Amino acid sequence: MKTNGTPPPDEPPLAAALRACADGLYPAEAAAELLISHASWLCRDDFRDGYVDIGTSITDGITAMAAIDWPAAITALDEGGLPASGGERRVLRLAASLADGIPVDLRDAFTGMDTANADRAVRAMLHASGRRPQGTERPGNHGCTSMTIWPWTEDQRQR
């Protein structure tokens, strides 16, 4: 984040407000960072308008805060009211599970997940458990760090 409060140009909408609301709660922080790094959900008006509550911190009266209505979002996802690709569905379900304890089938969530989302999901799980692995900044990753869990060879990446 820039120190003047202006988010970087590639930061998805509401990222700072989600981080502020989740601050100090590892599972909530992990869920917020998973959505921020994925970027798709936070750029969608239907998601932001229907499932994100925006307010101001009661402690300082200035800091923007944003909280996601996870049960409503997952219900809409399940009932077809929130159309999404397979990857978007997986990420939202994992984030909802971390943030609000909504059950997720891990076999379904991780089967077919691309490398970038798998890295993000594993990083979120580690963060939720209190482990913050060292990662490297990747341009275009919305200011979030990312890591590769296993050292992939070029041959393995192509499979």
Secondary structure, 3 states (H helix, E strand, C coil): CCCCCCCCCCCCCCHHHHHHHHCCCHHHHHHHHHHHHHCCHHHCHHHHHHHEEEEECCCCCCCEEEEECHHHHHHHHHHCCCCCCHHHHHHHHHHHHHHHCCCCCHHHHHCCCCHHHHHHHHHHHHHHCCCCCCCEECCCCCCCEECCCCCCCHHHHCC
